[in-house]
Amino acid sequence: MLFFAILKGIVLGFSIAAVVGPIGVLCLRRSIAEGFWSGLISGFGAAFADATYGAVAAFGLTIISDFLLGKAFLLGIVGGSYLMRIGYKTFRKKPEISTVALEKSSLLKKFVSTFFLIMVNLLTIMQFMVIFTGLNITPENMLLSSALVLGVLFGSMIWWILLATLGSFLKYKLASVAGIKWINRISGTIVGGFGLSIILKALVSQFN
């Protein structure tokens, strides 16, 4: 029973993480421009955020979910603005190919940045709440809920490992200043565009 719960969680975590979005674009760019570990640690920040929201849904922590959903407008503005800031900085970033190991403090910042971006994306917790309800996961079954959340973490981590590996492979195919420059511009535009769309959605929902 627990094995199947973990397996379901892995499939769920992988599926949610694999949806094309700003975090995926950001992690792929970091893998290409800054190396495997930069992309991987960034992805793991998103994975732990997915698991956190999975735990909120699985254990029926409605106080937390209700509070967050009640702050949807504020979180949308903050998250969208932060994405636009990252997009702008990425677009303007000086093209360079990193060949040195990143400092632990730098990796921690990358982990925190993606963790934060997922946590202010309320679509994630809404997805988990709907899916967990469909799977008939009840908060009373602590062991089963824990197994499912653990599976979500593993599934999400698997996706980010694959994406970071792809980015690391592409790094050697696009290892030129011109290539990195265009990667920065394209990914910066995409990430910034996602941020702008989040802000507009928050404004529309607020005034409708």
Secondary structure, DSSP 8 states (H G I E B T S, - for coil): -HHHHHHHHHHHHHHHHTS-SHHHHHHHHHHHHH-HHHHHHHHHHHHHHHHHHHHHHHTT-HHHHHHHHHTHHHHHHHHHHHHHHHHHHHHHS------S---HHHHHHHHHHHHHHHHT-HHHHHHHHHHHHHTT--TT-HHHHHHHHHHHHHHHHHHHHHHHHHHHHHHHHS-SHHHHHHHHHHHHHHHHHHHHHHHHHHHHHHH-
